[in-house]
C-alpha cells in the first residue's frame, strides 16, 4: 500500500503536469477548488490518473465529497487497500 507521502508526491507531479500548479502550493490541507482552482473537468483528469495508479475505477460516491488534497489521498489509500 502506498504511504500518504508517496501519494502526496504523485498528486504534486500530476497537478503540476496537468494543471500547472506549483508543487509547493499543494499541501494536505489545500482546498482543491478554492486554493488550487481545480474545476470539474480537472477533477475528471485527476480521476483518470487515480485509476491508472490503482488499477481501479473511482466510484462517483467516493469522490463527490472530496474537497482537499487530504481527501484525495484518503480515497487513493482506501482504493489501494481494497
C-alpha positions in Angstrom: 0.0 0.0 0.0 1.2 3.5 -0.8 2.1 5.8 2.1 0.5 9.2 2.5 3.8 10.9 1.5 4.1 8.7 -1.7 0.5 9.6 -2.7 1.1 13.3 -2.0 4.2 13.3 -4.1 2.3 11.6 -7.0 -0.5 14.2 -6.7 2.0 17.0 -6.8 3.5 15.5 -10.0 0.1 15.1 -11.6 -1.2 18.5 -10.7 2.0 20.2 -11.9 1.8 18.3 -15.2 -2.0 18.6 -15.8 -2.9 21.9 -14.2 0.5 23.8 -14.0 0.1 24.2 -10.2 3.4 24.7 -8.3 4.1 21.5 -6.2 4.9 23.7 -3.2 1.3 25.1 -3.3 -0.1 21.5 -2.9 -0.4 20.8 0.8 -2.7 18.2 2.5 -5.0 21.0 3.8 -5.2 22.7 0.3 -8.7 23.0 -0.9 -8.9 21.7 -4.5 -11.4 24.3 -5.7 -10.7 27.5 -3.7 -7.0 27.2 -3.1 -5.8 25.3 -6.3 -8.5 26.4 -8.8 -9.3 22.8 -9.8 -12.6 22.7 -11.7 -14.9 19.8 -12.5 -13.1 19.0 -15.8 -9.8 19.0 -14.0 -11.3 16.6 -11.4 -12.1 14.1 -14.2 -8.4 14.2 -15.3 -7.4 13.5 -11.7 -9.8 10.6 -11.5 -8.2 9.1 -14.7 -4.8 9.4 -13.0 -6.1 7.7 -9.9 -7.4 4.8 -12.0 -4.0 4.5 -13.7 -2.3 4.4 -10.3 -4.6 2.0 -8.5 -5.9 0.0 -11.5 -9.4 0.5 -10.1 -12.3 2.7 -11.2 -13.0 5.6 -8.9 -16.6 5.4 -7.7 -18.5 8.7 -8.0 -19.8 8.4 -4.4 -16.1 8.1 -3.2 -15.2 11.3 -5.0 -18.2 13.5 -4.6 -17.2 14.6 -1.0 -13.6 15.3 -1.9 -12.6 18.9 -1.1 -9.0 18.9 0.0 -5.8 17.2 -1.1 -6.0 15.1 2.1 -9.4 13.8 0.9 -7.9 12.7 -2.4 -5.0 11.0 -0.5 -7.6 9.1 1.6 -9.6 8.0 -1.4 -6.4 6.6 -3.0 -5.3 4.9 0.2 -8.7 3.3 0.6 -8.7 2.1 -3.0 -5.2 0.6 -2.8 -6.1 -1.2 0.4 -9.1 -3.0 -1.1 
